[in-house]
């Protein structure tokens, strides 16, 4: 028989089981120069410049979301296209880290290039502490989301060619996609509008330009905002 206690007493935990520091990491994805990249912070370690994800500690009376919004503001990002919380991680030193990932429109904001840089996701290798696990989780969730919602289009410039969108999908998913099938799916969805403009940036021939159909895209807003993994 399992005994239960009816009159519960408040238990004071030993200091070794309590942490006053909860770290916040944010993986910020952006489409820069035709590539999917992640915002990284330069940090000097043993005389060598290395890169890490934007990070901070939660302040007293802050929620994890509050701290993440503050971190984005401090990085020069006033608002994001999408922001979602990841799982909490704990390293061997009992440091608890809560990850978030964000998608931003890089055309709206400029970063401090002396302290931050956009790094291609394929170049990211060993990061500080448990940041690799947080980065991999964020990338996995992004891959799942772009297959179920049209959110990837908001990473592109206001005017884009379909090859650019297809390149973005391949960069996110990490695989070569069936381009004719994706083209058919995109045009059939009605969430892009063809413009009366052309570009020569992708082939020797002219390429039609498109833009996001906001009226149709807005119907996806609730699905994207409440995307639950």
C-alpha positions in Angstrom: 0.0 0.0 0.0 1.2 3.5 -0.9 0.8 5.9 2.0 -0.3 9.5 1.2 0.1 12.6 3.3 -3.1 14.7 3.8 -1.5 17.7 5.5 1.2 18.8 3.1 4.1 20.9 4.5 6.1 23.3 2.4 9.5 21.7 1.7 12.6 23.9 1.5 14.8 22.6 -1.2 18.6 22.4 -0.8 20.4 25.1 -2.7 22.1 22.5 -4.9 18.7 21.6 -6.3 17.7 25.2 -7.1 18.9 27.4 -9.9 18.4 31.2 -10.1 19.7 31.4 -13.7 17.6 30.3 -16.7 19.2 31.0 -20.0 17.2 32.0 -23.1 18.6 31.1 -26.6 16.9 32.3 -29.8 17.5 30.8 -33.3 16.7 33.6 -35.7 16.2 32.4 -39.3 16.3 34.8 -42.2 16.6 34.6 -46.0 19.8 36.6 -46.9 21.5 36.8 -50.3 19.5 33.8 -51.7 20.3 31.6 -48.7 18.6 30.5 -45.5 20.8 31.8 -42.7 20.8 32.0 -38.9 21.8 35.1 -36.9 24.9 34.4 -34.9 26.8 36.5 -32.3 30.6 36.8 -32.4 32.3 35.8 -29.1 36.1 35.8 -28.5 37.3 32.6 -26.8 41.0 32.0 -26.0 41.9 34.7 -28.5 39.8 33.1 -31.3 36.6 34.5 -32.7 33.8 32.0 -32.4 30.0 32.2 -33.0 27.1 31.4 -30.8 23.3 31.9 -30.9 21.8 35.1 -29.4 21.4 34.4 -25.7 20.4 36.1 -22.4 19.2 35.3 -18.9 15.7 35.7 -17.7 15.3 38.7 -15.3 13.2 38.6 -12.2 9.5 38.7 -12.9 10.1 38.0 -16.6 8.5 35.1 -18.5 10.5 33.1 -21.1 8.6 34.9 -23.8 9.3 38.3 -22.3 13.0 37.6 -22.1 13.0 36.4 -25.8 11.2 39.5 -27.0 13.8 41.6 -25.1 16.6 39.6 -26.6 15.3 40.2 -30.1 14.9 43.9 -29.4 18.5 44.1 -28.2 19.6 42.3 -31.4 17.8 45.1 -33.4 14.7 43.1 -34.3 11.5 44.9 -33.4 9.1 42.2 -34.5 9.2 38.8 -36.1 7.2 37.0 -38.7 6.9 34.0 -36.4 8.1 33.1 -32.9 7.7 29.9 -31.0 9.1 28.3 -27.8 11.2 25.1 -28.0 11.9 22.6 -25.3 14.0 23.3 -22.2 17.5 21.8 -22.0 19.7 21.1 -19.0 23.5 20.7 -19.3 25.7 18.7 -16.9 26.3 21.9 -14.9 22.6 22.1 -14.2 22.2 25.2 -16.4 18.6 25.3 -17.7 18.2 26.8 -21.2 14.9 27.5 -22.9 15.1 27.8 -26.7 12.9 29.8 -29.1 13.1 30.2 -32.8 12.0 33.1 -34.9 11.5 33.9 -38.6 12.2 37.5 -39.6 12.0 39.7 -42.7 15.7 40.7 -43.1 14.8 43.5 -45.5 13.3 45.4 -42.5 16.2 45.3 -40.1 20.0 45.8 -40.2 22.2 44.1 -37.7 25.4 45.3 -36.0 27.9 43.6 -38.3 30.7 44.2 -35.7 29.1 41.8 -33.2 26.6 39.7 -35.3 26.5 38.0 -38.7 24.2 35.9 -40.8 25.6 32.3 -41.2 24.4 29.7 -43.6 22.8 26.8 -41.8 25.2 24.4 -43.7 28.2 26.2 -42.1 27.0 25.7 -38.5 29.1 23.1 -36.7 30.1 23.1 -33.0 28.3 25.7 -30.9 28.7 26.7 -27.3 27.3 24.5 -24.5 24.0 22.8 -25.6 23.3 25.2 -28.4 23.7 22.5 -31.1 20.7 20.5 -29.7 18.6 23.7 -29.6 19.5 24.6 -33.2 18.7 21.1 -34.5 15.3 21.2 -32.7 14.5 24.6 -34.2 15.5 23.4 -37.7 13.4 20.2 -37.4 10.4 22.3 -36.4 10.9 24.7 -39.2 11.0 21.8 -41.7 7.7 20.5 -40.4 6.0 23.9 -40.4 7.0 24.8 -44.0 5.4 21.6 -45.2 2.1 22.4 -43.6 1.9 26.2 -44.0 2.9 28.8 -46.5 5.1 30.7 -43.9 8.3 30.2 -46.0 7.0 32.8 -48.5 7.2 35.6 -45.9 11.0 35.0 -45.7 11.3 36.1 -49.3 11.6 39.7 -50.6 8.2 41.3 -51.5 8.8 40.4 -55.2 10.2 37.0 -55.9 10.5 34.4 -58.7 9.4 30.8 -58.2 12.9 29.5 -58.5 13.8 31.6 -55.5 11.0 30.1 -53.5 12.0 26.6 -54.6 15.6 27.2 -53.6 14.4 28.3 -50.2 12.3 25.1 -49.7 15.4 23.0 -50.6 17.6 25.0 -48.2 15.1 24.4 -45.4 14.3 20.8 -46.1 17.8 19.8 -47.0 16.7 17.7 -50.0 16.2 18.2 -53.7 12.5 18.8 -54.3 10.2 17.9 -57.2 10.1 21.3 -58.7 7.2 20.8 -61.2 5.0 19.4 -58.5 5.9 22.2 -56.1 5.2 24.8 -58.8 1.8 23.2 -59.4 1.0 23.2 -55.7 2.1 26.8 -55.2 0.2 28.2 -58.1 -2.9 26.1 -57.3 -2.9 27.3 -53.7 -3.7 30.9 -54.7 -1.5 32.4 -52.0 0.8 34.0 -54.6 -0.1 36.6 -57.1 1.7 36.9 -60.5 3.0 40.4 -61.2 3.3 42.1 -64.5 7.1 42.1 -64.1 10.0 39.9 -64.9 13.5 39.2 -63.7 16.6 37.9 -65.3 18.3 37.0 -62.1 17.9 33.2 -62.2 18.2 32.1 -65.9 19.3 33.6 -69.2 15.6 33.9 -69.9 13.1 36.2 -68.2 11.4 34.8 -65.2 8.0 35.9 -64.0 7.8 37.6 -60.6 5.2 37.0 -57.9 4.2 38.5 -54.6 2.4 37.2 -51.5 -1.4 37.2 -51.8 -2.1 38.7 -48.3 -5.9 38.2 -48.6 -5.4 34.4 -49.0 -2.4 34.2 -46.7 -4.3 35.8 -43.8 -6.6 32.9 -43.8 -3.6 30.8 -42.7 -2.7 33.2 -39.8 -4.5 31.3 -37.1 -3.0 28.0 -38.2 0.5 29.4 -38.2 0.1 31.3 -34.9 -1.2 28.3 -33.1 1.1 25.8 -34.7 1.6 23.1 -32.1 4.3 20.5 -32.3 
